[in-house]
Protein backbone atom coordinates (compact mmCIF):
# COMPACT_ATOMS: atom_id res chain seq x y z
CA UNK A 1 0.00 0.00 0.00
CA UNK A 2 2.87 2.38 0.81
CA UNK A 3 4.47 1.82 -2.63
CA UNK A 4 1.09 2.39 -4.28
CA UNK A 5 0.65 5.67 -2.42
CA UNK A 6 4.14 6.88 -3.46
CA UNK A 7 3.39 5.96 -7.09
CA UNK A 8 0.09 7.86 -7.03
CA UNK A 9 1.80 10.88 -5.47
CA UNK A 10 4.48 10.88 -8.20
CA UNK A 11 1.88 10.62 -10.96
CA UNK A 12 -0.23 13.34 -9.34
CA UNK A 13 2.62 15.83 -9.19
CA UNK A 14 3.87 14.97 -12.66
CA UNK A 15 0.47 15.45 -14.27
CA UNK A 16 -0.23 18.61 -12.30
CA UNK A 17 2.99 20.36 -13.25
CA UNK A 18 2.62 19.28 -16.85
CA UNK A 19 -0.89 20.77 -16.91
CA UNK A 20 0.08 24.16 -15.53
CA UNK A 21 -0.42 27.24 -17.69
CA UNK A 22 2.83 29.21 -17.45
CA UNK A 23 0.79 32.39 -17.30
CA UNK A 24 -1.40 31.12 -14.46
CA UNK A 25 -1.12 33.05 -11.22
CA UNK A 26 0.58 31.49 -8.22
CA UNK A 27 -0.44 32.37 -4.66
CA UNK A 28 0.99 31.60 -1.27
CA UNK A 29 -0.17 32.73 2.17
CA UNK A 30 1.30 32.07 5.60
CA UNK A 31 -0.69 32.23 8.83
CA UNK A 32 1.41 32.44 12.00
CA UNK A 33 -0.66 31.60 15.09
CA UNK A 34 0.73 31.70 18.64
CA UNK A 35 -1.61 31.06 21.58
CA UNK A 36 -1.04 31.56 25.30
CA UNK A 37 -3.38 30.04 27.90
CA UNK A 38 -3.53 29.89 31.68
CA UNK A 39 -6.07 27.39 33.01
CA UNK A 40 -6.83 27.10 36.73
CA UNK A 41 -9.21 24.28 37.62
CA UNK A 42 -10.84 22.88 40.73
CA UNK A 43 -11.22 19.13 41.39
CA UNK A 44 -14.35 18.20 43.32
CA UNK A 45 -12.79 14.80 44.08
CA UNK A 46 -9.61 16.20 45.66
CA UNK A 47 -11.14 19.50 46.80
CA UNK A 48 -8.09 21.29 45.49
CA UNK A 49 -7.04 23.85 42.90
CA UNK A 50 -4.42 23.25 40.20
CA UNK A 51 -3.29 25.08 37.08
CA UNK A 52 -1.91 24.33 33.66
CA UNK A 53 -0.93 26.15 30.47
CA UNK A 54 -3.78 24.42 28.62
CA UNK A 55 -3.66 24.96 24.87
CA UNK A 56 -0.54 27.16 24.83
CA UNK A 57 0.99 26.45 21.44
CA UNK A 58 2.53 27.79 18.25
CA UNK A 59 1.17 26.92 14.77
CA UNK A 60 1.86 27.93 11.19
CA UNK A 61 -0.38 27.32 8.16
CA UNK A 62 1.06 27.61 4.65
CA UNK A 63 -1.49 27.46 1.81
CA UNK A 64 -1.43 28.37 -1.84
CA UNK A 65 -1.80 27.43 -5.47
CA UNK A 66 0.65 26.84 -8.29
CA UNK A 67 -1.39 27.68 -11.34
CA UNK A 68 -5.00 26.92 -12.01
CA UNK A 69 -5.15 23.23 -11.11
CA UNK A 70 -2.65 22.57 -8.32
CA UNK A 71 -2.92 23.70 -4.69
CA UNK A 72 -1.15 22.80 -1.47
CA UNK A 73 -1.70 23.09 2.28
CA UNK A 74 0.60 22.63 5.27
CA UNK A 75 -0.43 22.89 8.93
CA UNK A 76 2.35 22.60 11.49
CA UNK A 77 2.16 22.44 15.28
CA UNK A 78 5.65 23.52 16.37
CA UNK A 79 5.28 24.05 20.13
CA UNK A 80 2.91 22.80 22.83
CA UNK A 81 2.83 23.49 26.59
CA UNK A 82 -0.01 21.99 28.57
CA UNK A 83 2.25 22.06 31.63
CA UNK A 84 5.31 24.01 32.74
CA UNK A 85 7.84 21.87 30.84
CA UNK A 86 8.97 20.98 27.32
CA UNK A 87 7.50 17.45 27.53
CA UNK A 88 4.58 18.20 25.20
CA UNK A 89 6.83 19.86 22.63
CA UNK A 90 9.31 16.97 22.68
CA UNK A 91 6.38 14.56 22.19
CA UNK A 92 5.33 16.38 19.00
CA UNK A 93 8.63 15.43 17.36
CA UNK A 94 9.06 12.07 19.03
CA UNK A 95 5.68 11.03 17.58
CA UNK A 96 6.44 12.18 14.02
CA UNK A 97 5.68 8.80 12.43
CA UNK A 98 2.90 7.74 14.77
CA UNK A 99 -0.76 7.58 13.78
CA UNK A 100 -2.29 7.52 17.27
CA UNK A 101 -0.74 10.73 18.65
CA UNK A 102 -0.61 14.40 17.76
CA UNK A 103 2.70 15.42 16.20
CA UNK A 104 4.27 18.49 14.62
CA UNK A 105 2.67 17.83 11.19
CA UNK A 106 -1.09 18.23 11.41
CA UNK A 107 -1.46 18.13 7.65
CA UNK A 108 0.67 18.33 4.52
CA UNK A 109 -1.04 17.69 1.20
CA UNK A 110 -1.37 18.62 -2.45
CA UNK A 111 -4.59 18.78 -4.49
CA UNK A 112 -5.23 18.61 -8.22
CA UNK A 113 -8.55 20.09 -9.36
CA UNK A 114 -10.14 19.88 -12.83
CA UNK A 115 -13.65 21.24 -13.42
CA UNK A 116 -14.64 20.76 -9.79
CA UNK A 117 -13.29 17.21 -9.47
CA UNK A 118 -10.31 16.96 -7.13
CA UNK A 119 -7.75 14.48 -5.84
CA UNK A 120 -5.85 15.16 -2.61
CA UNK A 121 -2.84 13.16 -1.43
CA UNK A 122 -0.84 13.50 1.78
CA UNK A 123 -1.77 14.06 5.39
CA UNK A 124 -5.14 15.61 6.12
CA UNK A 125 -7.91 15.37 8.70
CA UNK A 126 -10.42 12.55 8.21
CA UNK A 127 -13.25 14.91 7.15
CA UNK A 128 -15.54 13.88 10.00
CA UNK A 129 -18.63 16.00 9.39
CA UNK A 130 -18.96 18.22 12.46
CA UNK A 131 -18.36 21.90 13.11
CA UNK A 132 -15.84 21.32 15.90
CA UNK A 133 -13.63 19.19 13.63
CA UNK A 134 -13.81 21.84 10.90
CA UNK A 135 -12.53 24.58 13.21
CA UNK A 136 -8.80 25.21 13.55
CA UNK A 137 -7.44 23.56 16.71
CA UNK A 138 -5.68 26.71 17.84
CA UNK A 139 -9.01 28.58 17.92
CA UNK A 140 -10.86 25.86 19.85
CA UNK A 141 -11.31 24.98 23.54
CA UNK A 142 -10.76 21.35 24.53
CA UNK A 143 -12.80 21.78 27.75
CA UNK A 144 -16.03 22.25 25.80
CA UNK A 145 -15.32 19.83 22.95
CA UNK A 146 -16.50 16.26 22.61
CA UNK A 147 -14.69 13.16 23.83
CA UNK A 148 -14.15 12.30 20.16
CA UNK A 149 -12.38 15.61 19.54
CA UNK A 150 -10.20 15.11 22.61
CA UNK A 151 -9.40 11.41 22.13
CA UNK A 152 -9.49 10.45 18.45
CA UNK A 153 -6.56 11.30 16.19
CA UNK A 154 -8.20 12.58 12.99
CA UNK A 155 -4.99 13.77 11.26
CA UNK A 156 -4.01 10.84 9.05
CA UNK A 157 -2.14 9.99 5.83
CA UNK A 158 -3.96 8.93 2.68
CA UNK A 159 -5.93 10.18 -0.28
CA UNK A 160 -9.29 11.79 -1.01
CA UNK A 161 -11.24 12.12 -4.24
CA UNK A 162 -14.32 14.27 -4.64
CA UNK A 163 -16.26 17.03 -6.33
CA UNK A 164 -17.04 20.63 -5.39
CA UNK A 165 -19.49 22.91 -7.15
CA UNK A 166 -18.30 26.04 -8.93
CA UNK A 167 -19.95 28.18 -6.24
CA UNK A 168 -18.16 26.08 -3.56
CA UNK A 169 -21.46 25.56 -1.73
CA UNK A 170 -21.67 21.78 -2.30
CA UNK A 171 -19.02 19.10 -1.80
CA UNK A 172 -18.87 15.30 -1.70
CA UNK A 173 -15.73 13.22 -1.20
CA UNK A 174 -14.42 9.75 -0.39
CA UNK A 175 -11.21 9.34 1.60
CA UNK A 176 -9.00 6.33 2.37
CA UNK A 177 -6.56 7.03 5.21
CA UNK A 178 -4.41 5.46 7.87
CA UNK A 179 -6.00 5.08 11.31
CA UNK A 180 -5.05 5.28 14.97
CA UNK A 181 -4.36 1.61 15.64
CA UNK A 182 -2.02 1.35 12.65
CA UNK A 183 0.64 2.92 14.94
CA UNK A 184 2.89 3.77 11.98
CA UNK A 185 1.62 4.99 8.58
CA UNK A 186 0.95 2.21 6.05
CA UNK A 187 2.02 -0.58 8.41
CA UNK A 188 -1.31 -2.35 8.10
CA UNK A 189 -1.54 -6.09 7.60
CA UNK A 190 -4.72 -5.80 5.55
CA UNK A 191 -6.70 -3.16 3.67
CA UNK A 192 -9.45 -3.42 6.29
CA UNK A 193 -7.20 -1.65 8.79
CA UNK A 194 -7.47 1.61 6.86
CA UNK A 195 -10.21 4.16 7.54
CA UNK A 196 -12.82 5.03 4.91
CA UNK A 197 -14.82 8.26 5.07
CA UNK A 198 -17.64 9.43 2.82
CA UNK A 199 -18.40 13.08 3.55
CA UNK A 200 -20.57 15.85 2.19
CA UNK A 201 -21.35 19.53 2.69
CA UNK A 202 -24.01 21.92 1.44
CA UNK A 203 -24.31 25.63 2.16
CA UNK A 204 -27.89 26.93 2.07
CA UNK A 205 -26.60 30.51 2.58
CA UNK A 206 -27.63 30.93 6.22
CA UNK A 207 -27.61 27.19 6.98
CA UNK A 208 -24.59 24.92 6.47
CA UNK A 209 -25.01 21.13 6.71
CA UNK A 210 -22.07 18.74 7.19
CA UNK A 211 -22.35 14.95 7.25
CA UNK A 212 -20.06 11.92 7.09
CA UNK A 213 -20.03 8.15 7.40
CA UNK A 214 -16.75 6.45 8.32
CA UNK A 215 -15.50 2.94 8.88
CA UNK A 216 -12.68 3.37 11.39
CA UNK A 217 -11.20 1.94 14.59
CA UNK A 218 -14.46 2.48 16.53
CA UNK A 219 -16.55 0.75 13.85
CA UNK A 220 -19.08 2.50 11.66
CA UNK A 221 -19.24 6.14 12.70
CA UNK A 222 -21.88 8.58 11.55
CA UNK A 223 -21.42 12.30 12.19
CA UNK A 224 -23.34 15.44 11.32
CA UNK A 225 -22.99 19.15 11.92
CA UNK A 226 -25.50 21.93 11.45
CA UNK A 227 -24.60 25.62 11.51
CA UNK A 228 -27.32 28.27 11.43
CA UNK A 229 -26.59 31.97 11.08
CA UNK A 230 -29.69 33.74 12.36
CA UNK A 231 -28.22 37.12 11.47
CA UNK A 232 -24.82 38.80 11.32
CA UNK A 233 -24.44 38.55 15.09
CA UNK A 234 -26.04 35.28 16.28
CA UNK A 235 -25.24 31.73 15.19
CA UNK A 236 -25.83 28.17 16.40
CA UNK A 237 -23.80 24.99 15.92
CA UNK A 238 -25.26 21.53 16.49
CA UNK A 239 -22.95 18.48 16.29
CA UNK A 240 -23.59 14.78 16.68
CA UNK A 241 -21.61 11.50 16.58
CA UNK A 242 -22.79 7.91 16.69
CA UNK A 243 -21.11 4.47 16.52
CA UNK A 244 -21.32 1.13 18.27
CA UNK A 245 -18.71 2.27 20.80
CA UNK A 246 -19.45 5.96 21.21
CA UNK A 247 -22.18 8.58 20.84
CA UNK A 248 -22.10 12.28 21.54
CA UNK A 249 -23.75 15.58 20.80
CA UNK A 250 -23.27 19.28 21.49
CA UNK A 251 -25.07 22.59 21.07
CA UNK A 252 -23.19 25.88 20.82
CA UNK A 253 -24.53 29.43 20.66
CA UNK A 254 -22.43 32.45 19.67
CA UNK A 255 -23.58 36.07 19.86
CA UNK A 256 -21.69 39.15 18.78
CA UNK A 257 -21.99 42.37 20.74
CA UNK A 258 -20.69 44.89 18.25
CA UNK A 259 -17.38 44.48 16.44
CA UNK A 260 -15.19 43.86 19.48
CA UNK A 261 -16.97 41.34 21.70
CA UNK A 262 -18.44 37.85 21.17
CA UNK A 263 -20.20 35.65 23.72
CA UNK A 264 -20.07 31.84 23.68
CA UNK A 265 -22.15 29.15 25.41
CA UNK A 266 -21.92 25.40 24.83
CA UNK A 267 -23.35 22.19 26.32
CA UNK A 268 -22.62 18.60 25.33
CA UNK A 269 -23.01 14.96 26.29
CA UNK A 270 -20.85 11.89 25.53
CA UNK A 271 -21.54 8.22 26.19
CA UNK A 272 -19.68 5.06 25.29
CA UNK A 273 -17.20 2.32 26.06
CA UNK A 274 -14.17 2.53 23.78
CA UNK A 275 -10.67 1.21 24.34
CA UNK A 276 -9.46 3.12 21.28
CA UNK A 277 -10.63 6.43 22.73
CA UNK A 278 -9.89 5.39 26.33
CA UNK A 279 -13.38 6.59 27.21
CA UNK A 280 -15.76 4.73 29.50
CA UNK A 281 -19.18 5.75 30.72
CA UNK A 282 -20.89 9.11 30.36
CA UNK A 283 -19.79 12.73 30.30
CA UNK A 284 -21.69 15.98 30.54
CA UNK A 285 -19.83 19.19 29.83
CA UNK A 286 -20.76 22.83 29.59
CA UNK A 287 -19.10 26.20 29.32
CA UNK A 288 -19.58 29.90 28.77
CA UNK A 289 -17.15 32.63 27.87
CA UNK A 290 -16.35 35.70 25.85
CA UNK A 291 -13.93 36.86 23.15
CA UNK A 292 -12.56 40.39 23.02
CA UNK A 293 -10.81 41.79 19.93
CA UNK A 294 -8.85 44.84 21.09
CA UNK A 295 -7.17 45.86 17.82
CA UNK A 296 -8.76 48.80 16.07
CA UNK A 297 -8.91 47.65 12.43
CA UNK A 298 -9.11 43.83 12.58
CA UNK A 299 -9.73 40.73 14.70
CA UNK A 300 -6.21 39.33 14.50
CA UNK A 301 -5.78 39.45 18.27
CA UNK A 302 -8.33 37.55 20.34
CA UNK A 303 -8.48 37.68 24.14
CA UNK A 304 -10.66 35.01 25.73
CA UNK A 305 -12.12 34.05 29.08
CA UNK A 306 -13.96 30.76 29.61
CA UNK A 307 -15.55 28.91 32.53
CA UNK A 308 -16.47 25.22 32.18
CA UNK A 309 -17.70 22.15 34.02
CA UNK A 310 -16.87 18.52 33.18
CA UNK A 311 -18.66 15.67 34.94
CA UNK A 312 -16.24 13.01 33.63
CA UNK A 313 -13.35 14.14 35.84
CA UNK A 314 -15.51 16.21 38.23
CA UNK A 315 -13.79 19.52 37.60
CA UNK A 316 -14.67 23.16 37.30
CA UNK A 317 -12.23 24.94 35.02
CA UNK A 318 -11.36 28.40 33.79
CA UNK A 319 -9.30 29.49 30.81
CA UNK A 320 -7.73 32.88 30.19
CA UNK A 321 -5.56 33.62 27.23
CA UNK A 322 -4.88 35.29 23.93
CA UNK A 323 -4.47 34.14 20.36
CA UNK A 324 -2.83 36.09 17.56
CA UNK A 325 -3.33 35.40 13.86
CA UNK A 326 -0.70 37.00 11.63
CA UNK A 327 -1.56 36.65 7.92
CA UNK A 328 1.22 37.16 5.35
CA UNK A 329 1.01 37.09 1.56
CA UNK A 330 4.26 35.43 0.45
CA UNK A 331 3.75 35.37 -3.33
C-alpha positions as CSV (number, residue, x, y, z in Angstrom):
1,X,0.0,0.0,0.0
2,X,2.9,2.4,0.8
3,X,4.5,1.8,-2.6
4,X,1.1,2.4,-4.3
5,X,0.7,5.7,-2.4
6,X,4.1,6.9,-3.5
7,X,3.4,6.0,-7.1
8,X,0.1,7.9,-7.0
9,X,1.8,10.9,-5.5
10,X,4.5,10.9,-8.2
11,X,1.9,10.6,-11.0
12,X,-0.2,13.3,-9.3
13,X,2.6,15.8,-9.2
14,X,3.9,15.0,-12.7
15,X,0.5,15.4,-14.3
16,X,-0.2,18.6,-12.3
17,X,3.0,20.4,-13.2
18,X,2.6,19.3,-16.9
19,X,-0.9,20.8,-16.9
20,X,0.1,24.2,-15.5
21,X,-0.4,27.2,-17.7
22,X,2.8,29.2,-17.5
23,X,0.8,32.4,-17.3
24,X,-1.4,31.1,-14.5
25,X,-1.1,33.1,-11.2
26,X,0.6,31.5,-8.2
27,X,-0.4,32.4,-4.7
28,X,1.0,31.6,-1.3
29,X,-0.2,32.7,2.2
30,X,1.3,32.1,5.6
31,X,-0.7,32.2,8.8
32,X,1.4,32.4,12.0
33,X,-0.7,31.6,15.1
34,X,0.7,31.7,18.6
35,X,-1.6,31.1,21.6
36,X,-1.0,31.6,25.3
37,X,-3.4,30.0,27.9
38,X,-3.5,29.9,31.7
39,X,-6.1,27.4,33.0
40,X,-6.8,27.1,36.7
41,X,-9.2,24.3,37.6
42,X,-10.8,22.9,40.7
43,X,-11.2,19.1,41.4
44,X,-14.3,18.2,43.3
45,X,-12.8,14.8,44.1
46,X,-9.6,16.2,45.7
47,X,-11.1,19.5,46.8
48,X,-8.1,21.3,45.5
49,X,-7.0,23.9,42.9
50,X,-4.4,23.3,40.2
51,X,-3.3,25.1,37.1
52,X,-1.9,24.3,33.7
53,X,-0.9,26.1,30.5
54,X,-3.8,24.4,28.6
55,X,-3.7,25.0,24.9
56,X,-0.5,27.2,24.8
57,X,1.0,26.4,21.4
58,X,2.5,27.8,18.3
59,X,1.2,26.9,14.8
60,X,1.9,27.9,11.2
61,X,-0.4,27.3,8.2
62,X,1.1,27.6,4.7
63,X,-1.5,27.5,1.8
64,X,-1.4,28.4,-1.8
65,X,-1.8,27.4,-5.5
66,X,0.6,26.8,-8.3
67,X,-1.4,27.7,-11.3
68,X,-5.0,26.9,-12.0
69,X,-5.2,23.2,-11.1
70,X,-2.6,22.6,-8.3
71,X,-2.9,23.7,-4.7
72,X,-1.1,22.8,-1.5
73,X,-1.7,23.1,2.3
74,X,0.6,22.6,5.3
75,X,-0.4,22.9,8.9
76,X,2.4,22.6,11.5
77,X,2.2,22.4,15.3
78,X,5.6,23.5,16.4
79,X,5.3,24.0,20.1
80,X,2.9,22.8,22.8
81,X,2.8,23.5,26.6
82,X,0.0,22.0,28.6
83,X,2.3,22.1,31.6
84,X,5.3,24.0,32.7
85,X,7.8,21.9,30.8
86,X,9.0,21.0,27.3
87,X,7.5,17.4,27.5
88,X,4.6,18.2,25.2
89,X,6.8,19.9,22.6
90,X,9.3,17.0,22.7
91,X,6.4,14.6,22.2
92,X,5.3,16.4,19.0
93,X,8.6,15.4,17.4
94,X,9.1,12.1,19.0
95,X,5.7,11.0,17.6
96,X,6.4,12.2,14.0
97,X,5.7,8.8,12.4
98,X,2.9,7.7,14.8
99,X,-0.8,7.6,13.8
100,X,-2.3,7.5,17.3
101,X,-0.7,10.7,18.6
102,X,-0.6,14.4,17.8
103,X,2.7,15.4,16.2
104,X,4.3,18.5,14.6
105,X,2.7,17.8,11.2
106,X,-1.1,18.2,11.4
107,X,-1.5,18.1,7.6
108,X,0.7,18.3,4.5
109,X,-1.0,17.7,1.2
110,X,-1.4,18.6,-2.4
111,X,-4.6,18.8,-4.5
112,X,-5.2,18.6,-8.2
113,X,-8.6,20.1,-9.4
114,X,-10.1,19.9,-12.8
115,X,-13.7,21.2,-13.4
116,X,-14.6,20.8,-9.8
117,X,-13.3,17.2,-9.5
118,X,-10.3,17.0,-7.1
119,X,-7.7,14.5,-5.8
120,X,-5.9,15.2,-2.6
121,X,-2.8,13.2,-1.4
122,X,-0.8,13.5,1.8
123,X,-1.8,14.1,5.4
124,X,-5.1,15.6,6.1
125,X,-7.9,15.4,8.7
126,X,-10.4,12.6,8.2
127,X,-13.2,14.9,7.1
128,X,-15.5,13.9,10.0
129,X,-18.6,16.0,9.4
130,X,-19.0,18.2,12.5
131,X,-18.4,21.9,13.1
132,X,-15.8,21.3,15.9
133,X,-13.6,19.2,13.6
134,X,-13.8,21.8,10.9
135,X,-12.5,24.6,13.2
136,X,-8.8,25.2,13.6
137,X,-7.4,23.6,16.7
138,X,-5.7,26.7,17.8
139,X,-9.0,28.6,17.9
140,X,-10.9,25.9,19.8
141,X,-11.3,25.0,23.5
142,X,-10.8,21.4,24.5
143,X,-12.8,21.8,27.7
144,X,-16.0,22.2,25.8
145,X,-15.3,19.8,23.0
146,X,-16.5,16.3,22.6
147,X,-14.7,13.2,23.8
148,X,-14.2,12.3,20.2
149,X,-12.4,15.6,19.5
150,X,-10.2,15.1,22.6
151,X,-9.4,11.4,22.1
152,X,-9.5,10.4,18.5
153,X,-6.6,11.3,16.2
154,X,-8.2,12.6,13.0
155,X,-5.0,13.8,11.3
156,X,-4.0,10.8,9.0
157,X,-2.1,10.0,5.8
158,X,-4.0,8.9,2.7
159,X,-5.9,10.2,-0.3
160,X,-9.3,11.8,-1.0
161,X,-11.2,12.1,-4.2
162,X,-14.3,14.3,-4.6
163,X,-16.3,17.0,-6.3
164,X,-17.0,20.6,-5.4
165,X,-19.5,22.9,-7.2
166,X,-18.3,26.0,-8.9
167,X,-20.0,28.2,-6.2
168,X,-18.2,26.1,-3.6
169,X,-21.5,25.6,-1.7
170,X,-21.7,21.8,-2.3
171,X,-19.0,19.1,-1.8
172,X,-18.9,15.3,-1.7
173,X,-15.7,13.2,-1.2
174,X,-14.4,9.8,-0.4
175,X,-11.2,9.3,1.6
176,X,-9.0,6.3,2.4
177,X,-6.6,7.0,5.2
178,X,-4.4,5.5,7.9
179,X,-6.0,5.1,11.3
180,X,-5.1,5.3,15.0
181,X,-4.4,1.6,15.6
182,X,-2.0,1.3,12.7
183,X,0.6,2.9,14.9
184,X,2.9,3.8,12.0
185,X,1.6,5.0,8.6
186,X,0.9,2.2,6.0
187,X,2.0,-0.6,8.4
188,X,-1.3,-2.4,8.1
189,X,-1.5,-6.1,7.6
190,X,-4.7,-5.8,5.5
191,X,-6.7,-3.2,3.7
192,X,-9.5,-3.4,6.3
193,X,-7.2,-1.7,8.8
194,X,-7.5,1.6,6.9
195,X,-10.2,4.2,7.5
196,X,-12.8,5.0,4.9
197,X,-14.8,8.3,5.1
198,X,-17.6,9.4,2.8
199,X,-18.4,13.1,3.5
200,X,-20.6,15.8,2.2
201,X,-21.3,19.5,2.7
202,X,-24.0,21.9,1.4
203,X,-24.3,25.6,2.2
204,X,-27.9,26.9,2.1
205,X,-26.6,30.5,2.6
206,X,-27.6,30.9,6.2
207,X,-27.6,27.2,7.0
208,X,-24.6,24.9,6.5
209,X,-25.0,21.1,6.7
210,X,-22.1,18.7,7.2
211,X,-22.3,14.9,7.3
212,X,-20.1,11.9,7.1
213,X,-20.0,8.1,7.4
214,X,-16.7,6.5,8.3
215,X,-15.5,2.9,8.9
216,X,-12.7,3.4,11.4
217,X,-11.2,1.9,14.6
218,X,-14.5,2.5,16.5
219,X,-16.5,0.7,13.8
220,X,-19.1,2.5,11.7
221,X,-19.2,6.1,12.7
222,X,-21.9,8.6,11.6
223,X,-21.4,12.3,12.2
224,X,-23.3,15.4,11.3
225,X,-23.0,19.1,11.9
226,X,-25.5,21.9,11.5
227,X,-24.6,25.6,11.5
228,X,-27.3,28.3,11.4
229,X,-26.6,32.0,11.1
230,X,-29.7,33.7,12.4
231,X,-28.2,37.1,11.5
232,X,-24.8,38.8,11.3
233,X,-24.4,38.5,15.1
234,X,-26.0,35.3,16.3
235,X,-25.2,31.7,15.2
236,X,-25.8,28.2,16.4
237,X,-23.8,25.0,15.9
238,X,-25.3,21.5,16.5
239,X,-22.9,18.5,16.3
240,X,-23.6,14.8,16.7
241,X,-21.6,11.5,16.6
242,X,-22.8,7.9,16.7
243,X,-21.1,4.5,16.5
244,X,-21.3,1.1,18.3
245,X,-18.7,2.3,20.8
246,X,-19.4,6.0,21.2
247,X,-22.2,8.6,20.8
248,X,-22.1,12.3,21.5
249,X,-23.8,15.6,20.8
250,X,-23.3,19.3,21.5
251,X,-25.1,22.6,21.1
252,X,-23.2,25.9,20.8
253,X,-24.5,29.4,20.7
254,X,-22.4,32.5,19.7
255,X,-23.6,36.1,19.9
256,X,-21.7,39.2,18.8
257,X,-22.0,42.4,20.7
258,X,-20.7,44.9,18.3
259,X,-17.4,44.5,16.4
260,X,-15.2,43.9,19.5
261,X,-17.0,41.3,21.7
262,X,-18.4,37.9,21.2
263,X,-20.2,35.6,23.7
264,X,-20.1,31.8,23.7
265,X,-22.2,29.2,25.4
266,X,-21.9,25.4,24.8
267,X,-23.3,22.2,26.3
268,X,-22.6,18.6,25.3
269,X,-23.0,15.0,26.3
270,X,-20.8,11.9,25.5
271,X,-21.5,8.2,26.2
272,X,-19.7,5.1,25.3
273,X,-17.2,2.3,26.1
274,X,-14.2,2.5,23.8
275,X,-10.7,1.2,24.3
276,X,-9.5,3.1,21.3
277,X,-10.6,6.4,22.7
278,X,-9.9,5.4,26.3
279,X,-13.4,6.6,27.2
280,X,-15.8,4.7,29.5
281,X,-19.2,5.8,30.7
282,X,-20.9,9.1,30.4
283,X,-19.8,12.7,30.3
284,X,-21.7,16.0,30.5
285,X,-19.8,19.2,29.8
286,X,-20.8,22.8,29.6
287,X,-19.1,26.2,29.3
288,X,-19.6,29.9,28.8
289,X,-17.2,32.6,27.9
290,X,-16.3,35.7,25.9
291,X,-13.9,36.9,23.2
292,X,-12.6,40.4,23.0
293,X,-10.8,41.8,19.9
294,X,-8.8,44.8,21.1
295,X,-7.2,45.9,17.8
296,X,-8.8,48.8,16.1
297,X,-8.9,47.7,12.4
298,X,-9.1,43.8,12.6
299,X,-9.7,40.7,14.7
300,X,-6.2,39.3,14.5
301,X,-5.8,39.5,18.3
302,X,-8.3,37.6,20.3
303,X,-8.5,37.7,24.1
304,X,-10.7,35.0,25.7
305,X,-12.1,34.1,29.1
306,X,-14.0,30.8,29.6
307,X,-15.5,28.9,32.5
308,X,-16.5,25.2,32.2
309,X,-17.7,22.1,34.0
310,X,-16.9,18.5,33.2
311,X,-18.7,15.7,34.9
312,X,-16.2,13.0,33.6
313,X,-13.4,14.1,35.8
314,X,-15.5,16.2,38.2
315,X,-13.8,19.5,37.6
316,X,-14.7,23.2,37.3
317,X,-12.2,24.9,35.0
318,X,-11.4,28.4,33.8
319,X,-9.3,29.5,30.8
320,X,-7.7,32.9,30.2
321,X,-5.6,33.6,27.2
322,X,-4.9,35.3,23.9
323,X,-4.5,34.1,20.4
324,X,-2.8,36.1,17.6
325,X,-3.3,35.4,13.9
326,X,-0.7,37.0,11.6
327,X,-1.6,36.7,7.9
328,X,1.2,37.2,5.4
329,X,1.0,37.1,1.6
330,X,4.3,35.4,0.4
331,X,3.7,35.4,-3.3
